[in-house]
Amino acid sequence: MIAGYVQNGCADEALTLFHKMRLTEASPDCVTMETVLQACAHLGALQHGKCIHGYIIQRGYDSDDFVGNSLIAMYAKCGIQEVAWQLFNKMSEKSLVSWNAIIAGYAQNGQVKEALTLFQGIHWTNVIPDSVTMVSLLQACAHSADQKQGQCIHGYVIRCGFESSPFVGTAIIDMYAQYGSIGFACQSFNQLSKKDAVSWNAMITGYSQNGYANEALTLFREMLHANIMPDTVTMASVLRACAHLAALQEGQCIHDYIIASGLISDVIVVTSLIDMYAKCGNLYSAQQLFEKMTKRNVISWNAMISGYAQNGHASEALTLFHQMQSAEMTPDSFTMVSVLQACACLGALKYGKSVHKFIIENGFDSDIFVETALVDMYCKCGNVEAGRHLFDDMCNRNLVSWNVMIAGYAQNGYANDALTVFHQMQSADIMPDVFTAVSVLQACSHLGDLQQGKWIHEYIVQSKFDSDVSVRTALIDMYCKCGSIETARYIFDTMLEKNVYSWNVMISGYGLHGDGKNAIEIFLQMQWMGTMPNEITFICILSACSHAGLVEEGWQYFDCMKRDFGIEHKIQHYACMVDLLGRAGQLIEAYTFIENMPLEPDISVWGAFLGACRIHHNIELGKAVAERIFHLEPENAGYYVLLSNIYATSGKWDDVVNIRAVMREKDLKKTPGYSLIELNKRVYTFLTGGITPSI
């Protein structure tokens, strides 16, 4: 009965029955000991295993070779390789099973060198390796980044004739998939004369984990046609592929198949479904599945929290994190990364600090992914200094860590610091990727540094990132903001693939240069090419109309948003219309437009109107609007200065003095403005007050 439980994966029940057996007159034998040690190994139940080891010594079963091998396997699978090695060394006669147990232990614990050294040692004995030995060696090689080493073992497998074994063949597939050599994995899979479910799973998982999602789904269909029954591993892999492709319809079909095949009660499968639905943007279905789960593990909670965070439902993610703690489920490093992502999305610095404290108290602060997420959270909450401090304290940094720091500086306007960190990254021999390139180009855009931008462009071409859509879009944005609109248009026209962001940036670039005609041309071309505009597109085109004084066209695009494209007007669109009317001198129309808005006007709307009052010297309207603004943002010095300038241009010097007095009383100081000028391939910053430090 105990053996039956173990063989069917019911290790807990096996141990419970063993303890009941000891309370009876029945005496466990060596076979019983082997079985319960297998149960301990399966659960990673080290303390149970130690107690059983003591019982074995008391009963004198430790001299039995089979029990000794089971002890080695148990300690190895519980991660206590030193004890496993001591037990192996004490064995007077070491059988093939003994060698396999110790080699497997080192392989499973990622100690590749030790596993291979033992394999070499086996040749000095009379023991002949078998397919189990080969599987352990291939698993060890899969943990290593040394593909040549894996290929050598593969060659040995072929010479010894083990390649016909489905178990060995599957291990070869898995090893090459771990290396990312999907071609070799596929070749090994095709050469298998007999393919079982494990072989199919290895290949499907290999495709899925290496980003070959379409191939994973195709192979899954072939598996069904071959009448091989999928299992939980298969479903987890194909659902991951659906999530990668955001293939909601395909995922729903697989969901139906899971229900029909009776796998819907498995926690791994349901968790994979939650992850798939969340990554496809269907949070309702993900939430329904999560709420119906009778048993949840930490991965289930993580999938739902991550789903909320990645879909912009940050508050729900944090609420679920609290529920997780209330359910006495211990979070892991993946939980913390998602929670920090939610804090970053909300800009919730205070909450983020409390999460940081929780991370330190629970020992997650040494995890590189958590450290990187902390840097990202602090930067996105505006505390770049704290982010940099954490970045500097990191013992190990990966590419993502560098990218987060560079992006943090670039997004917060610290462009020079972003470029400095980029150069430090190069000095550290870290190869950048497309995300690095986008952030560095953003920094160049902020500086208006065309020469630096051109150098980065050359670097991007040399690094072969220039075919990436996001990089080319960032290049267009950089050239537009650095004044080279012709180069931006050339890059845009030569793009083989454009997304909605590419079109938006080009429209915005023309708007920035006051070229409303070309902005409209790009907007029309966008529709002809079949790309649907989004709400950002309309902000760009309305802004372009505003800068070019195209009032009639602006009204047309504002009116067609909901009518033709089903896009609801947001507060930013109303602010653009106020700016359009205000710049054109239609202040009364702009004020009436504000009064009739279905949304409550915010600072962006009133700020645009106040700017128009300054342009057209309308003191009365300016004063009335300023009072509203001061109520909304009493600590914003910029609007006090703007009202002061309105008074000054009309010669109302007493009012100017009064405004300045209010600012002194409130201790408000406006951030000084600056201009950038490029001269002899150097960029100079001119601050208000005549200070001109060079960059």
C-alpha positions as CSV (number, residue, x, y, z in Angstrom):
1,M,0.0,0.0,0.0
2,I,2.8,2.4,0.9
3,A,4.5,1.6,-2.4
4,G,1.3,2.2,-4.2
5,Y,0.9,5.7,-2.8
6,V,4.5,6.5,-3.8
7,Q,4.2,5.2,-7.3
8,N,1.0,7.4,-7.8
9,G,2.6,10.6,-6.5
10,C,0.9,10.5,-3.1
11,A,4.0,10.9,-1.0
12,D,2.3,12.6,2.0
13,E,-0.2,9.7,2.3
14,A,2.7,7.2,2.1
15,L,4.5,8.8,5.1
16,T,1.3,8.9,7.1
17,L,0.6,5.2,6.4
18,F,4.2,4.4,7.4
19,H,3.8,6.2,10.8
20,K,0.5,4.2,11.3
21,M,2.4,1.0,10.5
22,R,4.9,1.7,13.2
23,L,2.1,2.0,15.8
24,T,1.1,-1.6,15.0
25,E,2.9,-4.9,15.4
26,A,3.9,-4.9,11.8
27,S,7.6,-4.6,11.3
28,P,8.9,-2.5,8.4
29,D,11.6,-4.2,6.2
30,C,14.2,-2.9,3.8
31,V,11.7,-2.6,1.0
32,T,9.5,-0.4,3.2
33,M,12.6,1.8,4.0
34,E,13.3,2.2,0.3
35,T,9.8,3.3,-0.4
36,V,9.4,5.8,2.4
37,L,12.8,7.3,1.6
38,Q,11.5,7.8,-2.0
39,A,8.5,9.6,-0.5
40,C,10.8,11.9,1.5
41,A,12.9,12.6,-1.6
42,H,9.8,13.4,-3.6
43,L,8.6,15.9,-0.9
44,G,12.0,17.3,-0.1
45,A,11.1,16.3,3.5
46,L,14.6,16.4,5.0
47,Q,13.6,16.2,8.6
48,H,11.4,13.2,8.0
49,G,14.2,11.7,6.0
50,K,16.7,12.2,8.9
51,C,14.3,10.5,11.4
52,I,13.9,7.6,9.0
53,H,17.7,7.4,8.6
54,G,18.0,7.1,12.4
55,Y,15.3,4.4,12.5
56,I,17.2,2.5,9.7
57,I,20.5,2.6,11.7
58,Q,18.6,1.4,14.8
59,R,17.2,-1.6,12.9
60,G,20.5,-2.3,11.1
61,Y,19.1,-1.8,7.7
62,D,21.9,0.7,6.8
63,S,24.1,-2.2,5.6
64,D,21.6,-3.0,2.9
65,D,22.8,-1.8,-0.6
66,F,19.3,-0.9,-1.8
67,V,18.6,1.1,1.4
68,G,22.0,2.8,1.2
69,N,21.2,3.9,-2.4
70,S,17.8,5.2,-1.4
71,L,19.5,7.2,1.4
72,I,22.0,8.8,-1.1
73,A,19.1,9.7,-3.4
74,M,17.0,11.2,-0.6
75,Y,19.8,13.4,0.8
76,A,20.8,14.5,-2.7
77,K,17.2,15.4,-3.7
78,C,16.9,17.4,-0.4
79,G,20.0,19.3,-1.4
80,I,22.3,17.9,1.3
81,Q,24.9,16.6,-1.2
82,E,27.7,16.4,1.5
83,V,25.9,13.7,3.4
84,A,25.0,11.9,0.2
85,W,28.7,11.9,-0.7
86,Q,29.7,10.6,2.8
87,L,27.2,7.7,2.5
88,F,28.5,6.9,-1.0
89,N,32.2,6.9,0.2
90,K,31.4,4.5,3.1
91,M,29.8,1.9,0.8
92,S,32.2,-1.1,0.6
93,E,30.8,-2.1,-2.8
94,K,29.4,0.5,-5.1
95,S,26.9,-0.8,-7.7
96,L,25.7,1.0,-10.8
97,V,22.6,2.1,-8.9
98,S,25.0,3.7,-6.3
99,W,26.9,5.6,-8.9
100,N,23.8,6.7,-10.6
101,A,22.3,8.0,-7.4
102,I,25.3,10.1,-6.5
103,I,25.8,11.4,-10.1
104,A,22.1,12.2,-10.3
105,G,22.4,14.1,-7.0
106,Y,25.2,16.3,-8.2
107,A,23.4,16.9,-11.6
108,Q,20.1,17.9,-9.9
109,N,21.9,20.3,-7.6
110,G,23.6,22.0,-10.6
111,Q,27.1,20.8,-9.6
112,V,28.1,19.9,-13.2
113,K,31.8,19.6,-12.7
114,E,31.4,17.1,-9.8
115,A,28.9,15.0,-11.8
116,L,31.3,14.8,-14.8
117,T,34.3,14.0,-12.5
118,L,32.3,11.1,-11.0
119,F,31.4,9.9,-14.4
120,Q,35.1,9.8,-15.3
121,G,35.8,7.9,-12.1
122,I,33.2,5.2,-12.9
123,H,35.5,4.1,-15.8
124,W,38.2,3.0,-13.3
125,T,35.8,0.4,-11.9
126,N,34.1,-2.6,-13.4
127,V,30.8,-0.8,-13.4
128,I,29.3,-0.1,-16.9
129,P,27.2,3.1,-17.3
130,D,23.6,2.7,-18.5
131,S,20.9,4.9,-19.9
132,V,20.1,6.3,-16.4
133,T,23.7,7.4,-16.1
134,M,23.4,9.2,-19.4
135,V,20.2,10.9,-18.5
136,S,21.9,12.3,-15.3
137,L,24.9,13.5,-17.3
138,L,22.8,15.2,-19.9
139,Q,20.7,16.9,-17.1
140,A,24.0,18.1,-15.6
141,C,25.1,19.5,-18.9
142,A,21.8,21.3,-19.3
143,H,22.6,23.3,-16.2
144,S,25.9,24.4,-17.8
145,A,26.4,27.2,-20.3
146,D,29.1,25.0,-22.0
147,Q,27.4,23.6,-25.1
148,K,30.6,21.9,-26.3
149,Q,30.6,19.8,-23.1
150,G,27.0,18.7,-23.8
151,Q,27.8,17.8,-27.4
152,C,30.7,15.7,-26.1
153,I,28.3,13.7,-23.9
154,H,25.9,13.5,-26.8
155,G,28.7,12.0,-28.9
156,Y,29.5,9.4,-26.1
157,V,25.8,8.5,-26.0
158,I,25.8,7.8,-29.8
159,R,29.0,5.8,-29.6
160,C,27.6,3.6,-26.8
161,G,24.3,3.1,-28.6
162,F,22.1,4.8,-25.9
163,E,20.4,7.2,-28.4
164,S,17.6,4.7,-29.1
165,S,16.4,5.0,-25.5
166,P,13.4,7.3,-25.3
167,F,14.5,8.6,-21.9
168,V,18.0,9.5,-23.2
169,G,16.6,11.0,-26.4
170,T,14.3,13.2,-24.3
171,A,17.2,14.3,-22.1
172,I,19.1,15.3,-25.2
173,I,16.2,17.3,-26.5
174,D,15.8,19.1,-23.1
175,M,19.6,19.8,-22.9
176,Y,19.7,21.5,-26.3
177,A,16.5,23.4,-25.5
178,Q,18.1,24.7,-22.3
179,Y,21.1,25.9,-24.4
180,G,18.6,27.7,-26.8
181,S,19.8,25.5,-29.7
182,I,16.3,24.7,-30.8
183,G,17.6,23.3,-34.2
184,F,19.6,20.6,-32.5
185,A,16.7,19.8,-30.2
186,C,14.3,19.5,-33.1
187,Q,16.8,17.2,-35.0
188,S,17.1,15.0,-32.0
189,F,13.3,14.8,-31.6
190,N,12.8,13.9,-35.3
191,Q,15.4,11.1,-34.9
192,L,13.6,9.4,-32.1
193,S,12.1,6.1,-33.4
194,K,9.6,6.0,-30.5
195,K,8.1,9.1,-29.1
196,D,6.2,9.0,-25.8
197,A,4.3,11.9,-24.1
198,V,7.5,12.9,-22.2
199,S,9.4,13.3,-25.6
200,W,6.6,15.4,-27.1
201,N,6.5,17.5,-23.9
202,A,10.2,18.1,-24.0
203,M,10.1,19.5,-27.6
204,I,6.9,21.5,-27.0
205,T,8.4,23.0,-23.8
206,G,11.6,23.7,-25.6
207,Y,9.8,25.6,-28.3
208,S,7.7,27.5,-25.8
209,Q,10.5,28.5,-23.5
210,N,12.7,29.7,-26.4
211,G,10.0,32.0,-27.9
212,Y,8.9,29.7,-30.7
213,A,5.3,29.9,-29.7
214,N,3.8,29.1,-33.1
215,E,6.0,26.0,-33.4
216,A,4.9,24.9,-30.0
217,L,1.2,25.1,-30.9
218,T,1.8,23.3,-34.3
219,L,3.7,20.5,-32.5
220,F,0.8,20.2,-30.0
221,R,-1.6,19.6,-32.8
222,E,0.7,17.0,-34.3
223,M,0.8,15.3,-30.9
224,L,-3.0,15.1,-30.9
225,H,-3.0,13.7,-34.4
226,A,-0.5,11.0,-33.3
227,N,-3.0,10.0,-30.6
228,I,-0.6,10.8,-27.8
229,M,-2.6,12.0,-24.7
230,P,-1.4,15.4,-23.4
231,D,-0.8,15.8,-19.7
232,T,-0.4,18.7,-17.3
233,V,3.1,19.5,-18.5
234,T,1.8,19.7,-22.1
235,M,-1.0,22.0,-21.2
236,A,1.2,24.3,-19.2
237,S,3.6,24.6,-22.2
238,V,1.0,25.3,-24.8
239,L,-0.8,27.8,-22.6
240,R,2.5,29.6,-22.2
241,A,2.8,29.7,-25.9
242,C,-0.7,31.2,-26.2
243,A,0.2,33.8,-23.6
244,H,3.4,34.7,-25.5
245,L,1.3,35.2,-28.7
246,A,-1.6,36.9,-26.9
247,A,-3.6,34.2,-28.8
248,L,-6.8,34.4,-26.7
249,Q,-9.0,32.4,-29.1
250,E,-6.5,29.6,-29.3
251,G,-6.2,29.7,-25.5
252,Q,-9.9,29.4,-25.1
253,C,-10.0,26.4,-27.4
254,I,-7.3,24.7,-25.3
255,H,-9.3,25.6,-22.1
256,D,-12.3,23.7,-23.6
257,Y,-10.0,20.8,-24.3
258,I,-8.7,20.8,-20.8
259,I,-12.2,20.7,-19.4
260,A,-13.1,17.8,-21.7
261,S,-10.0,15.8,-20.8
262,G,-10.5,16.2,-17.1
263,L,-7.3,18.2,-16.3
264,I,-9.2,21.3,-15.1
265,S,-8.8,20.2,-11.4
266,D,-5.0,20.3,-11.6
267,V,-3.5,23.3,-9.8
268,I,-0.6,23.7,-12.4
269,V,-3.1,23.7,-15.3
270,V,-5.5,26.2,-13.7
271,T,-2.6,28.5,-12.8
272,S,-1.3,28.3,-16.4
273,L,-4.9,29.2,-17.6
274,I,-4.9,32.2,-15.2
275,D,-1.5,33.4,-16.6
276,M,-2.7,32.9,-20.2
277,Y,-5.9,34.9,-19.7
278,A,-4.1,37.6,-17.8
279,K,-1.4,38.0,-20.5
280,C,-4.1,38.1,-23.2
281,G,-5.8,40.9,-21.3
282,N,-8.9,38.9,-20.3
283,L,-8.7,39.6,-16.5
284,Y,-12.3,38.6,-16.0
285,S,-11.7,35.0,-17.0
286,A,-8.5,34.9,-15.0
287,Q,-10.2,36.2,-11.9
288,Q,-13.1,33.7,-12.3
289,L,-10.7,30.8,-12.5
290,F,-8.7,32.1,-9.5
291,E,-11.8,32.5,-7.3
292,K,-13.0,29.0,-8.2
293,M,-9.7,27.3,-7.1
294,T,-10.1,25.1,-4.0
295,K,-6.4,24.8,-3.7
296,R,-3.9,27.6,-4.5
297,N,-0.2,27.5,-4.3
298,V,2.2,30.5,-4.3
299,I,2.5,30.3,-8.1
300,S,-1.3,30.7,-8.5
301,W,-1.3,33.8,-6.3
302,N,1.7,35.2,-8.3
303,A,-0.1,34.6,-11.6
304,M,-3.1,36.6,-10.5
305,I,-1.1,39.4,-8.8
306,S,1.2,39.7,-11.9
307,G,-1.9,39.7,-14.2
308,Y,-3.4,42.7,-12.3
309,A,0.0,44.5,-12.2
310,Q,0.8,44.0,-15.9
311,N,-2.7,45.1,-17.1
312,G,-2.6,48.4,-15.2
313,H,-4.8,47.2,-12.3
314,A,-2.2,48.1,-9.7
315,S,-4.6,48.7,-6.8
316,E,-6.2,45.2,-7.3
317,A,-2.7,43.7,-7.3
318,L,-1.8,45.2,-3.9
319,T,-5.2,44.2,-2.5
320,L,-4.6,40.6,-3.6
321,F,-1.2,40.7,-2.1
322,H,-2.8,41.5,1.3
323,Q,-5.3,38.7,0.8
324,M,-2.4,36.3,0.1
325,Q,-0.8,37.3,3.4
326,S,-4.1,36.9,5.2
327,A,-4.4,33.4,3.7
328,E,-1.0,32.6,5.4
329,M,0.5,32.0,2.0
330,T,4.2,32.8,2.1
331,P,5.2,35.1,-0.9
332,D,8.4,34.5,-2.9
333,S,10.7,36.7,-4.9
334,F,8.3,36.6,-7.9
335,T,5.5,37.9,-5.7
336,M,7.7,40.8,-4.6
337,V,8.6,41.7,-8.2
338,S,4.9,42.0,-9.2
339,V,4.0,44.0,-6.0
340,L,6.9,46.4,-6.7
341,Q,5.7,46.7,-10.3
342,A,2.2,47.7,-9.0
343,C,3.8,50.3,-6.7
344,A,5.7,51.7,-9.6
345,C,2.5,51.9,-11.7
346,L,0.7,53.8,-9.0
347,G,3.7,56.0,-8.1
348,A,3.0,54.9,-4.6
349,L,6.4,55.7,-3.0
350,K,5.3,55.4,0.6
351,Y,3.7,52.0,0.0
352,G,6.8,51.0,-2.0
353,K,9.0,51.8,1.0
354,S,7.0,49.6,3.3
355,V,7.3,46.7,0.7
356,H,11.0,47.4,0.6
357,K,11.1,46.9,4.4
358,F,9.1,43.7,4.1
359,I,11.6,42.5,1.5
360,I,14.6,43.1,3.8
361,E,12.9,41.5,6.7
362,N,12.1,38.3,4.7
363,G,15.5,38.1,3.0
364,F,14.5,38.8,-0.6
365,D,16.8,41.8,-0.9
366,S,19.7,39.6,-2.2
367,D,17.7,38.4,-5.2
368,I,18.8,40.2,-8.4
369,F,15.3,40.3,-9.8
370,V,13.9,41.9,-6.6
371,E,16.8,44.3,-6.4
372,T,16.2,45.4,-10.0
373,A,12.4,45.8,-9.4
374,L,13.3,48.0,-6.4
375,V,15.5,50.2,-8.5
376,D,12.7,50.5,-11.1
377,M,10.0,51.2,-8.4
378,Y,12.0,54.1,-6.8
379,C,12.9,55.6,-10.3
380,K,9.2,55.4,-11.4
381,C,8.1,57.0,-8.2
382,G,10.5,59.9,-8.8
383,N,13.1,59.0,-6.2
384,V,16.0,58.4,-8.6
385,E,18.6,59.0,-5.9
386,A,17.3,56.1,-3.9
387,G,17.2,54.0,-7.0
388,R,20.8,54.8,-7.8
389,H,21.9,54.0,-4.3
390,L,20.3,50.5,-4.6
391,F,21.9,50.1,-8.0
392,D,25.3,50.9,-6.7
393,D,24.9,48.5,-3.8
394,M,24.0,45.5,-6.1
395,C,26.7,42.8,-5.9
396,N,25.7,41.5,-9.3
397,R,24.0,43.4,-12.1
398,N,22.5,41.9,-15.3
399,L,21.4,43.6,-18.5
400,V,18.0,44.3,-17.1
401,S,19.5,46.1,-14.0
402,W,21.5,48.4,-16.2
403,N,18.5,49.1,-18.5
404,V,16.3,50.0,-15.5
405,M,18.8,52.5,-14.2
406,I,19.4,54.1,-17.6
407,A,15.6,54.3,-18.2
408,G,15.1,55.7,-14.7
409,Y,17.4,58.6,-15.4
410,A,16.0,59.2,-18.9
411,Q,12.4,59.1,-17.9
412,N,13.0,61.5,-15.0
413,G,14.8,64.0,-17.2
414,Y,18.4,63.2,-16.0
415,A,19.6,62.7,-19.6
416,N,23.3,63.3,-18.9
417,D,23.3,60.7,-16.1
418,A,21.5,58.2,-18.4
419,L,24.3,58.6,-20.9
420,T,27.0,58.3,-18.2
421,V,25.5,55.0,-17.0
422,F,25.3,53.8,-20.6
423,H,29.0,54.4,-21.0
424,Q,29.7,52.7,-17.6
425,M,27.6,49.7,-18.9
426,Q,29.9,49.5,-22.0
427,S,33.0,49.6,-19.8
428,A,31.6,46.7,-17.7
429,D,31.4,44.7,-21.0
430,I,27.6,44.3,-20.7
431,M,26.1,44.1,-24.2
432,P,23.1,46.4,-24.6
433,D,19.8,45.4,-26.2
434,V,16.9,47.2,-27.9
435,F,15.6,48.4,-24.5
436,T,19.0,50.1,-23.8
437,A,19.0,51.7,-27.2
438,V,15.4,53.2,-26.7
439,S,16.3,54.7,-23.3
440,V,19.6,56.2,-24.6
441,L,17.8,57.7,-27.6
442,Q,15.2,59.1,-25.2
443,A,18.1,60.8,-23.3
444,C,19.5,62.3,-26.5
445,S,16.0,63.6,-27.3
446,H,15.7,65.3,-24.0
447,L,19.1,67.0,-24.5
448,G,18.5,67.9,-28.1
449,D,22.0,66.6,-28.6
450,L,22.0,65.7,-32.4
451,Q,25.7,64.7,-32.5
452,Q,25.4,62.3,-29.5
453,G,22.2,61.0,-31.1
454,K,24.0,60.4,-34.4
455,W,26.7,58.5,-32.6
456,I,24.1,56.4,-30.8
457,H,22.4,55.8,-34.2
458,E,25.7,54.5,-35.7
459,Y,26.2,52.3,-32.6
460,I,22.7,50.9,-33.1
461,V,23.4,50.0,-36.7
462,Q,26.7,48.3,-35.8
463,S,24.8,46.3,-33.1
464,K,22.1,45.4,-35.6
465,F,19.3,46.8,-33.6
466,D,18.2,49.2,-36.3
467,S,15.6,46.7,-37.7
468,D,13.6,46.7,-34.5
469,V,10.4,48.7,-34.6
470,S,10.7,50.2,-31.2
471,V,14.3,51.3,-31.9
472,R,13.4,52.9,-35.2
473,T,10.5,54.7,-33.6
474,A,12.8,56.1,-30.9
475,L,15.2,57.2,-33.6
476,I,12.4,59.1,-35.4
477,D,11.5,60.7,-32.1
478,M,15.1,61.7,-31.4
479,Y,15.7,63.2,-34.8
480,C,12.4,65.2,-34.6
481,K,13.3,66.6,-31.2
482,C,16.8,67.4,-32.2
483,G,15.5,69.4,-35.2
484,S,16.4,67.0,-38.0
485,I,12.8,66.3,-39.3
486,E,14.1,65.3,-42.8
487,T,16.2,62.4,-41.3
488,A,13.3,61.4,-39.1
489,R,11.0,61.2,-42.2
490,Y,13.6,59.2,-44.1
491,I,13.8,56.6,-41.3
492,F,10.0,56.5,-41.1
493,D,9.6,56.0,-44.8
494,T,12.1,53.2,-44.9
495,M,10.5,51.2,-42.1
496,L,9.4,47.8,-43.3
497,E,7.0,47.5,-40.3
498,K,5.2,50.3,-38.5
499,N,3.1,50.1,-35.4
500,V,0.7,52.8,-34.0
501,Y,3.5,54.3,-31.9
502,S,5.7,54.8,-35.1
503,W,2.8,56.8,-36.7
504,N,2.2,58.7,-33.6
505,V,5.8,59.8,-33.2
506,M,5.9,61.0,-36.8
507,I,2.7,63.0,-36.4
508,S,3.9,64.5,-33.2
509,G,7.3,65.4,-34.8
510,Y,5.6,67.4,-37.5
511,G,3.4,69.0,-34.9
512,L,6.5,70.0,-32.9
513,H,7.9,71.7,-36.0
514,G,4.6,73.5,-36.7
515,D,4.0,71.6,-39.9
516,G,0.3,70.7,-39.5
517,K,-0.1,69.9,-43.2
518,N,2.4,67.0,-43.1
519,A,1.1,65.9,-39.7
520,I,-2.4,65.5,-41.3
521,E,-0.9,63.8,-44.3
522,I,0.7,61.1,-42.1
523,F,-2.5,60.7,-40.1
524,L,-4.4,60.0,-43.4
525,Q,-1.7,57.7,-44.6
526,M,-1.9,55.8,-41.4
527,Q,-5.5,55.0,-42.0
528,W,-4.9,54.1,-45.6
529,M,-2.3,51.6,-44.5
530,G,-4.8,50.0,-42.1
531,T,-3.4,51.1,-38.8
532,M,-6.1,52.1,-36.4
533,P,-5.4,55.3,-34.5
534,N,-5.5,55.3,-30.7
535,E,-6.2,58.0,-28.1
536,I,-2.5,59.1,-28.2
537,T,-2.8,59.5,-32.0
538,F,-5.5,62.1,-31.5
539,I,-3.5,63.9,-28.9
540,C,-0.7,64.2,-31.4
541,I,-2.9,65.3,-34.3
542,L,-4.8,67.8,-32.2
543,S,-1.6,69.2,-30.9
544,A,-0.2,69.5,-34.4
545,C,-3.3,71.4,-35.5
546,S,-2.9,73.7,-32.5
547,H,0.7,74.6,-33.3
548,A,-0.2,75.2,-36.9
549,G,-3.3,77.2,-36.2
550,L,-5.6,74.7,-38.0
551,V,-8.8,75.3,-36.0
552,E,-11.3,73.9,-38.4
553,E,-9.3,70.7,-38.9
554,G,-8.8,70.4,-35.2
555,W,-12.6,70.4,-34.7
556,Q,-13.0,67.8,-37.4
557,Y,-10.6,65.4,-35.7
558,F,-12.0,66.0,-32.3
559,D,-15.6,65.3,-33.5
560,C,-14.6,62.1,-35.5
561,M,-12.9,60.4,-32.5
562,K,-15.9,58.8,-31.0
563,R,-18.1,58.9,-34.2
564,D,-15.7,57.1,-36.6
565,F,-13.2,55.3,-34.3
566,G,-15.1,54.7,-31.1
567,I,-12.5,56.5,-29.0
568,E,-13.8,58.3,-25.9
569,H,-12.6,61.9,-25.3
570,K,-10.2,62.0,-22.4
571,I,-9.1,65.1,-20.4
572,Q,-6.0,65.4,-22.6
573,H,-8.1,65.8,-25.7
574,Y,-10.1,68.5,-24.1
575,A,-6.9,70.3,-23.1
576,C,-5.6,70.1,-26.7
577,M,-8.8,71.7,-27.9
578,V,-8.6,74.5,-25.3
579,D,-5.0,75.1,-26.4
580,L,-6.1,75.1,-30.1
581,L,-8.8,77.6,-29.6
582,G,-6.7,79.7,-27.2
583,R,-3.7,80.0,-29.5
584,A,-6.1,81.1,-32.3
585,G,-7.4,83.9,-30.1
586,Q,-10.8,82.4,-29.6
587,L,-10.8,82.8,-25.8
588,I,-14.5,83.1,-25.4
589,E,-15.1,80.0,-27.4
590,A,-12.4,78.2,-25.4
591,Y,-14.0,79.3,-22.1
592,T,-17.4,78.2,-23.3
593,F,-15.9,74.9,-24.4
594,I,-14.5,74.3,-20.9
595,E,-17.8,75.2,-19.2
596,N,-19.6,72.6,-21.3
597,M,-17.1,69.8,-20.8
598,P,-18.7,66.5,-19.5
599,L,-15.5,66.0,-17.5
600,E,-14.3,68.1,-14.6
601,P,-11.5,70.4,-16.0
602,D,-8.1,69.7,-14.5
603,I,-4.9,71.6,-14.3
604,S,-3.9,70.8,-17.9
605,V,-7.2,72.4,-19.2
606,W,-7.0,75.5,-17.1
607,G,-3.2,75.8,-17.6
608,A,-3.7,75.8,-21.4
609,F,-6.3,78.5,-21.1
610,L,-4.1,80.6,-18.9
611,G,-1.3,80.3,-21.4
612,A,-3.7,81.6,-24.1
613,C,-4.6,84.5,-21.8
614,R,-0.9,85.5,-21.6
615,I,-0.5,85.3,-25.4
616,H,-3.5,87.5,-26.0
617,H,-3.0,89.8,-23.0
618,N,-6.5,89.1,-21.5
619,I,-6.0,90.1,-17.9
620,E,-9.6,89.6,-16.6
621,L,-10.0,86.1,-17.9
622,G,-6.4,85.3,-16.9
623,K,-7.0,86.4,-13.3
624,A,-10.3,84.4,-13.0
625,V,-8.7,81.2,-14.4
626,A,-5.6,81.7,-12.2
627,E,-7.7,81.6,-9.1
628,R,-9.1,78.2,-10.1
629,I,-5.5,76.9,-10.8
630,F,-4.2,78.1,-7.4
631,H,-7.0,76.2,-5.8
632,L,-6.1,73.0,-7.7
633,E,-2.3,73.3,-7.3
634,P,-1.5,75.9,-4.7
635,E,2.2,74.9,-4.6
636,N,3.0,75.1,-8.4
637,A,5.1,78.2,-8.8
638,G,4.9,78.2,-12.6
639,Y,1.3,79.4,-12.7
640,Y,2.0,82.3,-10.3
641,V,4.9,83.4,-12.7
642,L,2.6,83.0,-15.7
643,L,-0.1,85.3,-14.1
644,S,2.7,87.7,-13.1
645,N,3.9,87.8,-16.7
646,I,0.3,88.6,-17.9
647,Y,0.2,91.6,-15.5
648,A,3.7,92.7,-16.6
649,T,2.9,92.7,-20.4
650,S,-0.1,95.0,-19.6
651,G,1.9,97.3,-17.3
652,K,0.1,96.2,-14.1
653,W,3.3,96.4,-12.0
654,D,1.5,96.7,-8.6
655,D,-0.2,93.3,-9.4
656,V,3.2,91.9,-10.4
657,V,4.6,93.0,-7.0
658,N,1.6,91.4,-5.2
659,I,2.1,88.1,-7.0
660,R,5.8,88.0,-6.2
661,A,5.0,88.8,-2.5
662,V,2.5,85.8,-2.4
663,M,5.3,83.6,-3.8
664,R,7.7,84.7,-1.2
665,E,5.2,84.2,1.6
666,K,4.5,80.6,0.3
667,D,8.2,80.0,-0.3
668,L,7.6,79.1,-4.0
669,K,10.4,79.0,-6.4
670,K,10.1,78.4,-10.1
671,T,12.5,75.9,-11.7
672,P,14.7,78.0,-13.9
673,G,14.2,77.5,-17.6
674,Y,17.1,76.7,-20.0
675,S,18.0,76.6,-23.6
676,L,20.3,74.2,-25.5
677,I,22.6,75.3,-28.3
678,E,24.9,73.0,-30.3
679,L,28.1,74.7,-31.4
680,N,31.2,73.0,-32.8
681,K,29.8,69.5,-32.0
682,R,29.3,70.5,-28.3
683,V,26.0,71.2,-26.6
684,Y,25.7,74.2,-24.2
685,T,23.0,74.8,-21.7
686,F,21.9,78.4,-21.0
687,L,20.1,78.8,-17.7
688,T,17.9,81.7,-16.8
689,G,20.2,84.3,-15.2
690,G,23.0,83.9,-17.7
691,I,24.7,80.8,-16.3
692,T,26.1,78.8,-19.2
693,P,27.7,75.5,-18.1
694,S,28.7,73.2,-21.0
695,I,27.7,69.6,-21.4
